[in-house]
Amino acid sequence: MEDSSKTDPIALAERPKTSEDLRNAQQSPEKSTPAKTSKPPKPPKASKPAKQPKPLPVKKEKVHNAPAVPVDPQSMFKEGFLKSVFNEKPSGKVVTRFPPEPNGYLHIGHSKAIAINFGFARYHDGVCYLRFDDTNPEAEEEKYFTAIENMVQWLGFTPYKITYSSDNFDRLYELAEALIQRDGAYVCTCTDTEIKDQRGGERGTAGPRYACPHRNRPASESLTEFRAMRDGKYKPKEAFLRMKQDITDGNPQMWDLAAYRVLDKEHHRTGDKWRIYPTYDFTHCLCDSFEGISHSLCTTEFTLSRVSYEWLCDAVSVYKPMQREYGRLNLTGTILSKRKLLQLVTGKHVRSWDDPRLYTLIALRRRGIPPGAILAFVNELGVSSALTNIQIVRFEQSVRRYLEQTVPRLMLLLDPVPVIIDNLPSDHIEDIDLPFSPKDPTFGTHTVPFTKTVFIDRSDFREVDSKDFFRLAPGKSVGLLKVPFPITATSFEKDEASGAVTAIHATYEKPAEGAAFKKPKTYIQWVGSSPERNSPIKAEVRIFNPLFKSENPDSAEGGFLNDINPNSEE
């Protein structure tokens, strides 16, 4: 695949002490900046979740030069919403499930669902299923199944079992027939427009709601027609099996939802056995029941669905799991919709689903963000029933905090320029001891060579000094990080054609023995030039800016595609 960005001409890094140091260092350079990098609907009165106590704020004290204390990785299960959910049903074995539709790649929002469902079960010594909700063969592809399973494992979770809704097609069909025989479902041959009108029109407010004319047909007739649907009598959208709920209920999830529809598409696992497929509203609660799910944890988009979830379990007399809803995670300044992500990919606005400018999990992995940083971010935000809208900068800050606590630092120069220290001998090599972490001494140290020629970042030098610039300029001194004495720039060389500075000349301000020296105001990064020490190491660097220009790409005139940042790659 084509490189996902332009590559910096050269980037230099110091030579680490060991090969293990190098592997760690590549994950976190000294300037470790990750690449660019409504009220929810009221829950149904039939089963209102317990009131969530607000956790008391915890004041964090700063300890100078001490290791940062990480947030308790289990805190989201010990307090607040998830603690209350467990307390509602504390007895018995905890069994949860993560049930993605295999019709796209997972994104940062899904990481919250994974962390909650797998983490909740792990915390309470239970188990969690990975169940693929594969009831729509028109949108499912094998690559999505594989990618989803890989991402769950990458985040550090192992499913108790990997299951498929299609495993239960025969059993679901049997229950559909049983529901018809109990006068709980009927076959409807109305058009989409007629069904919408029965439900009150657009958003249920355009007119009165009324029953489908097929609603009161005899159960035996509906059963015959349902079997005809199965056997190929009807084409897609010509007939539906609808549940006989309560069209007068104020909850749209009780307006005779579809249970089965005709799809003219082979299934990836069952082939051409079925011409009819169950809907999410029919499948989800029953598969939860079949797998003995104790706590069905989902986002608040499904709060109103809890009534129909419980209604169907009761209607076919099966075990009824407890559904509870939490607020989903959304990042502002980007796009997470599968449909819109697909537009970005197919329209070649990005290079692929793993383009580092996206917030799919495979893109975050490619960017180099550790899975632990993502889980720490979710845990840091906590869990409640409120929708969580978070700016990208907040996510990046959380990642940096995680990296500071978990990986060593090295010095990295994105745009290096040589500094020749004229008053040092050409064979000068001085070993400088550098800590791998400025805050945590347990990371240890490593040695780098200080030599006559060192490299600094071009941004750390100016040809003309100013009062607001505290780094290197002609006649000005700066410290090189951990080098005993400062250097002072004396002159510089430029390329006549481009005007770019090609070399800086300086002196090493080592005082006479016993004399004091003036401590510089600023210390900058550097990398020594010592071929015998294999320093510097050249590194390939990709730099990204945000893919979109605004915090809300969807609000852009003409749609989100008009908000794309033309300078998102450097």
Residue pairs with C-beta under 8 A, 6 or more apart in sequence:
1 351
1 352
2 351
3 542
4 351
4 352
4 354
4 355
4 356
4 366
4 542
4 569
5 356
5 542
5 543
5 544
5 569
5 570
6 542
6 543
6 569
6 570
7 540
7 541
7 542
8 414
8 415
8 540
8 541
8 542
8 543
10 416
10 538
11 412
11 413
11 414
11 415
11 416
11 538
11 539
11 540
11 541
12 412
12 413
12 416
12 455
12 527
12 536
12 537
12 538
12 539
13 25
13 29
13 410
13 411
13 412
13 413
13 527
13 536
13 537
13 538
13 539
14 410
14 411
14 434
14 448
14 527
14 528
14 535
14 536
14 537
15 448
15 449
15 530
15 533
15 534
15 535
15 536
15 537
16 22
16 24
16 25
16 410
16 446
17 446
17 447
21 408
21 436
21 446
22 537
24 407
24 408
24 436
25 408
25 409
25 410
26 539
27 368
27 370
27 403
27 407
28 403
28 407
28 408
28 409
28 410
29 409
29 410
29 411
29 412
30 409
30 410
30 411
30 412
30 525
31 412
31 414
31 525
32 400
32 403
32 407
32 409
33 396
33 400
34 367
34 368
34 369
34 396
34 399
34 400
34 403
35 356
35 367
35 368
35 542
35 543
35 544
36 357
36 392
36 544
36 545
36 546
36 547
36 568
37 356
37 367
37 369
37 395
37 396
37 399
37 544
38 387
40 300
40 303
40 325
40 327
40 385
40 386
40 387
41 300
41 303
41 304
42 303
43 49
43 303
43 306
43 325
44 251
44 303
44 304
44 306
44 307
46 306
46 307
46 310
47 306
47 307
47 310
49 84
49 85
49 88
49 324
49 325
49 385
50 84
50 85
50 87
50 88
51 84
52 80
52 81
52 84
52 384
52 385
53 80
53 84
54 80
55 79
55 80
55 382
60 69
65 439
66 439
67 405
67 437
67 439
67 440
67 442
68 401
68 404
68 405
68 439
68 440
70 376
70 405
71 376
71 379
71 380
72 78
72 379
73 375
73 376
73 379
74 119
74 123
74 379
75 379
75 382
76 82
76 115
76 116
76 119
76 378
76 379
76 382
76 383
77 83
77 86
77 119
77 120
77 123
77 124
80 382
80 383
80 384
81 326
81 382
81 383
81 384
81 385
82 116
82 120
82 326
82 383
85 120
85 295
85 297
85 324
86 94
86 120
86 124
86 295
88 322
88 324
89 294
89 295
89 322
92 294
93 126
93 127
93 294
94 120
94 121
94 124
94 125
94 126
94 127
94 294
94 295
95 121
95 126
95 127
95 128
95 129
95 160
95 291
95 292
95 293
95 294
95 295
96 117
96 118
96 120
96 121
96 126
96 127
96 128
96 129
96 293
96 294
96 295
96 296
96 297
97 117
97 128
97 129
97 130
97 131
97 288
97 291
97 293
97 296
98 113
98 114
98 117
98 118
98 128
98 129
98 130
98 131
98 152
98 159
99 129
99 131
99 132
99 133
99 165
99 284
99 287
100 106
100 110
100 132
100 133
100 148
101 132
101 133
101 134
101 136
101 139
101 140
102 132
102 133
102 134
102 140
102 141
102 144
102 145
102 148
103 136
103 139
103 140
103 141
103 144
103 338
104 144
104 338
104 341
104 342
105 144
105 147
105 148
105 338
105 341
105 353
105 360
105 361
105 362
106 114
106 147
106 148
106 151
106 360
106 361
106 362
107 336
107 341
107 358
107 359
107 360
107 361
108 329
108 331
108 336
108 359
108 360
108 361
108 364
108 374
108 395
109 328
109 329
109 330
109 331
109 336
110 151
110 361
111 155
111 329
111 361
111 374
111 375
111 378
112 326
112 328
112 329
112 378
112 381
112 383
112 388
113 297
113 298
113 299
113 328
114 151
114 152
114 155
114 157
115 155
115 375
115 378
115 379
116 297
116 326
116 378
116 383
117 128
117 297
118 128
118 152
118 155
118 157
118 159
119 157
119 375
120 126
120 128
120 295
120 297
121 127
121 128
121 160
122 128
122 157
126 294
127 160
128 157
128 159
128 160
129 159
129 160
129 161
129 162
129 163
129 291
129 293
130 148
130 149
130 152
130 159
130 161
130 162
130 163
131 162
131 163
131 164
131 165
131 287
131 291
132 145
132 148
132 162
132 163
132 164
132 165
133 165
133 280
133 283
133 284
133 287
134 140
134 164
134 165
134 166
134 267
134 268
134 269
135 165
135 166
135 277
135 278
135 279
135 280
135 283
136 263
136 277
137 263
137 265
137 266
137 267
137 268
137 277
138 263
138 265
140 268
141 268
142 268
147 362
149 159
149 162
151 361
151 362
151 365
152 159
154 361
154 365
154 371
155 361
155 371
155 374
155 375
156 371
156 372
156 375
163 287
163 291
164 269
165 278
165 283
165 287
166 267
166 269
166 270
168 283
168 286
168 287
168 290
169 270
169 273
169 274
169 278
171 286
171 290
172 278
172 282
172 283
172 286
173 230
173 278
175 286
175 316
175 318
176 185
176 226
176 241
176 259
176 260
176 278
176 282
177 223
177 226
178 316
179 185
179 243
179 259
179 312
179 315
179 316
180 186
180 219
180 222
180 223
180 226
180 241
181 219
181 223
182 219
182 315
182 316
183 219
183 244
184 243
184 244
184 315
184 316
185 222
185 241
185 242
185 243
185 244
185 259
186 212
186 214
186 215
186 216
186 217
186 219
186 222
186 241
186 242
186 244
187 214
187 217
187 221
187 222
187 225
187 226
187 229
187 239
187 240
187 241
187 242
188 195
188 212
188 214
188 215
188 239
188 240
188 241
188 242
188 256
189 214
189 234
189 238
189 239
189 240
190 198
190 212
190 213
190 214
191 237
192 237
194 212
195 212
195 240
196 202
197 207
198 209
198 210
198 211
198 212
198 247
198 255
198 256
199 209
199 247
199 252
199 255
200 206
200 207
200 208
200 209
201 207
204 252
204 255
209 247
209 248
209 255
210 247
211 247
211 256
212 242
212 256
214 222
215 242
215 244
215 256
222 241
225 239
226 241
226 260
228 234
228 239
229 239
229 241
229 260
229 262
229 275
229 276
230 274
230 275
230 276
231 275
232 275
233 239
234 262
235 262
235 264
236 261
236 262
236 263
236 264
237 261
237 262
238 262
239 262
240 258
240 259
240 260
240 261
241 258
241 259
241 260
241 261
241 276
242 256
242 257
242 258
242 259
243 256
243 257
243 258
243 259
243 281
243 282
243 308
243 311
243 312
243 315
244 256
245 254
245 255
245 256
245 257
245 308
245 311
246 254
246 255
247 254
247 255
247 256
249 255
249 307
251 304
251 307
251 308
252 304
253 281
253 304
253 305
253 307
253 308
254 307
254 308
254 311
257 279
257 281
257 282
257 308
258 279
258 281
258 282
259 278
259 279
259 281
259 282
260 276
260 277
260 278
260 279
260 282
261 276
261 277
261 279
262 275
262 276
263 275
263 276
263 277
264 275
266 272
267 273
267 274
267 277
281 305
281 308
281 312
282 312
284 309
285 296
285 308
285 309
285 310
285 312
285 313
285 320
285 321
285 323
286 312
286 313
286 316
286 318
288 296
288 321
288 323
289 313
289 318
289 319
289 320
289 321
290 318
292 319
292 321
293 321
294 321
294 322
295 321
295 322
295 324
296 309
296 321
296 322
296 323
296 324
297 323
297 324
297 325
297 326
298 323
298 324
298 325
298 326
299 325
299 326
299 327
299 328
300 325
300 326
300 327
300 328
300 385
300 387
301 325
301 328
302 309
302 323
302 325
303 325
305 323
306 323
306 325
309 323
310 320
310 323
313 319
313 320
313 321
314 320
325 385
326 383
326 384
326 385
327 383
327 384
327 385
327 386
327 387
327 388
328 387
328 388
329 378
329 381
329 388
329 390
330 336
330 387
330 388
330 389
330 390
331 359
331 389
331 390
331 391
331 392
331 395
332 389
332 390
332 391
332 392
332 551
332 552
333 391
333 392
333 546
333 548
333 550
333 551
333 552
333 553
334 358
334 359
334 392
334 546
334 547
334 548
334 553
335 341
335 344
335 548
335 553
335 554
335 560
336 359
340 560
341 353
341 358
341 360
343 349
343 561
344 350
344 358
344 561
345 352
345 353
347 561
349 561
349 564
350 357
350 358
350 547
353 360
353 362
353 363
354 360
354 362
354 363
354 365
354 366
355 363
356 363
356 366
356 367
356 542
356 544
357 363
357 544
357 546
357 547
357 568
357 569
358 547
361 374
364 374
365 371
367 544
369 399
370 402
370 403
370 406
370 407
372 402
372 406
373 398
373 399
373 402
373 403
376 398
376 401
376 402
377 395
377 398
377 399
377 402
380 398
381 388
381 390
391 551
392 546
404 437
404 439
405 440
408 436
408 437
408 443
408 444
409 436
409 437
409 438
410 436
411 434
411 448
411 481
411 525
411 526
411 527
412 525
412 539
413 455
413 456
413 457
413 525
413 526
413 527
413 536
414 457
414 541
414 543
415 457
415 458
415 459
416 455
416 456
416 457
416 458
416 527
416 536
417 455
417 456
417 457
417 458
417 461
417 501
417 502
417 503
417 504
418 453
418 454
418 455
418 502
418 503
418 504
418 529
419 453
419 454
419 455
419 456
419 472
419 487
419 489
419 503
419 504
419 505
419 506
419 526
420 452
420 453
420 503
420 504
420 505
420 506
421 428
421 452
421 453
421 454
421 487
421 506
421 507
421 508
422 490
422 505
422 506
422 507
423 507
423 508
424 451
424 452
424 508
425 452
426 452
427 452
428 450
428 451
428 452
429 449
429 450
429 451
429 528
429 530
429 533
430 449
430 450
430 451
430 483
431 447
431 448
431 449
431 450
432 447
432 448
432 449
432 450
432 482
432 483
433 445
433 446
433 447
433 482
434 445
434 446
434 447
434 448
434 481
434 482
435 441
435 443
435 444
435 445
436 443
436 444
436 445
436 446
437 443
448 527
448 528
448 535
449 528
449 530
449 533
449 535
450 480
450 483
450 528
451 528
451 529
451 530
452 529
453 528
453 529
454 480
454 526
454 527
454 528
454 529
455 526
455 527
455 528
455 529
455 536
456 472
456 480
456 504
456 524
456 525
456 526
457 524
457 525
458 501
460 471
460 472
460 478
460 524
460 525
461 471
461 472
461 473
461 489
461 492
461 501
461 504
462 469
462 471
462 472
462 473
463 473
463 474
463 492
463 501
464 473
464 474
465 473
465 474
465 475
465 476
470 478
470 521
470 522
471 478
471 522
471 524
472 478
472 487
472 489
472 504
472 506
472 524
473 489
474 489
474 490
474 491
474 492
475 488
475 489
475 490
476 488
476 489
477 486
477 487
477 488
477 509
477 518
477 520
478 486
478 487
478 520
478 521
478 522
478 523
478 524
479 485
479 486
479 487
479 519
479 520
479 522
479 523
479 524
480 486
480 487
480 523
480 524
480 526
481 523
481 524
481 525
481 526
482 523
483 526
484 510
485 508
485 509
485 510
485 511
485 517
486 509
486 517
486 518
486 519
486 520
487 506
487 507
487 508
487 509
488 506
488 507
488 509
489 504
489 505
489 506
490 505
490 506
490 507
491 504
491 505
492 501
492 503
492 504
492 505
493 501
493 502
493 503
493 504
493 505
494 500
494 501
494 502
495 502
509 517
510 517
511 517
527 535
527 536
528 535
528 536
529 535
529 536
543 569
543 570
544 568
544 569
544 570
545 565
545 567
545 568
545 569
545 570
546 565
546 568
547 564
547 565
547 568
548 560
548 563
548 564
548 565
549 556
549 563
549 564
549 565
550 556
550 563
553 560
553 563
553 564
554 560
556 562
556 563
